[in-house]
Amino acid sequence: MTIRGKAFIAGAFEHPIRLAPDISTPQLHAECAKGALADAGLSLSDVDGYFCAGDAPGFGGMSMIDYMGLKVRHTDSTETGGSSYILHVGHAAQAIAAGKCSVALITLAGRPRSEPFGRFPGGAPEAPFEGWVGQSTHNSYGMCAARHMHEYGTTSEQLAWIKVAASTHAQYNEHAMLRDVVTVDDVLASPMISDPLHRLDCCVVSDGGGALLVVAPEVARSLKRPLVAVRGAGEAVKGPRGGMNLDLTTSAAAVSGPAAFAEAGCAPGDIKYASIYDSFTITVLIQLEDLGFCKRGEGGRFVADGNLISGTGKLPFNTDGGGLCNNHPTNRGGITKVIEAVRQLRGEAHPAVQVPNCDLAVATGIGGSLGVRHGAATLVLERQ
């Protein structure tokens, strides 16, 4: 069963807060839901499907459904880290196509700046094997960057261009945590965090959240909102499998991306705008290769010299500033990637970064840790 054209994103909301010491996590979820519903012109009573991931407090979906007073006939709490919410759009579209629901609400919210958490929440099974050697998010991604440099000659200067592009866009976002435009030299001069990644190669950490509404075609056409169709979706999981066939230079997006493009019936060259998960600069470069925007090993040359900057580059990306500059709520940035893609397709991005005639966009994300186990999800979205 294909989901192409069988579901639409009718509501999208990014919470403007970046530090929330006096707001509970459930309240943030509810405020995001309220914002997305207002954007679509719907109410809580219209929602009959609810999607969330590990950031939802208590018993997850069960707790949040009760907290928000929802009456649903379908729920999904699939967990793939930061890519969960991109994956949820695909799952919501599948549920709608199967008649399980007609208005699906997806929420994300958290307070990692206000309430930092440990490195291995929940007692992950891999913790005893990896924790003792000091495996962390930063050095996992640093390993991938170092290996890509070794294999393909990628340079720190090329990675820095990804941050430059994000900062060039973030200057126009009043809510972005980092609005100052930086140069390649600024990135290289920032402190080393995990060789070869500098501080400015790393994303921000923010409180906040976001929400999306995925609806059936008949609901979408009854609303006074631009039509943004879910044209294709893909998902995948990749792990080290005990070191067997380990390749640090590619991600699960090498599977989720082609699957999404195949269902959408289009190619990377057709895409006008790309929302690419940017936990680190290397995350962006590897996903661009895996999705087919350039050949493997050519990502460094592809991102260099402003090629990702809206208005001047070949592939405008993360025009809200992305996780590198704008927002990475509860350390899970997938939902913001879909939100900005929706803005671009509606023509509602900031005028300085709005892509002209933007009718086809991709949103893709990595959840977990790139150098070890992670999930990937990719969406192709179309303005109709």
Sequence and secondary structure as in RCSB ss.txt:
>XXXX:A:sequence
MTIRGKAFIAGAFEHPIRLAPDISTPQLHAECAKGALADAGLSLSDVDGYFCAGDAPGFGGMSMIDYMGLKVRHT
DSTETGGSSYILHVGHAAQAIAAGKCSVALITLAGRPRSEPFGRFPGGAPEAPFEGWVGQSTHNSYGMCAARHMH
EYGTTSEQLAWIKVAASTHAQYNEHAMLRDVVTVDDVLASPMISDPLHRLDCCVVSDGGGALLVVAPEVARSLKR
PLVAVRGAGEAVKGPRGGMNLDLTTSAAAVSGPAAFAEAGCAPGDIKYASIYDSFTITVLIQLEDLGFCKRGEGG
RFVADGNLISGTGKLPFNTDGGGLCNNHPTNRGGITKVIEAVRQLRGEAHPAVQVPNCDLAVATGIGGSLGVRHG
AATLVLERQ
>XXXX:A:secstr
   TTS EEEEEEE   S  TTS HHHHHHHHHHHHHHHHT  GGG  EEE  TTS TTTHHHHHHHTT   SEE
E    GGGHHHHHHHHHHHHHHTTS SEEEEEEEE TTTS   SSTT  TTHHHHGGGT  HHHHHHHHHHHHHH
HH   HHHHHHHHHHHHHHHTT TT S  S   HHHHHHS EEETTEEGGGB   B EEEEEEEE HHHHHHSSS
  EEEEEEEEEEE  GGGTT  TT  THHHHHHHHHHHHT  GGG SEEEE  SBHHHHHHHHHHHTSS TT HH
HHHGGGTTSTTTSSS B TT HHHHT  BTT  HHHHHHHHHHHHHT S TTT  TT  EEEEEEEEE TTSSEE
EEEEEEEE 
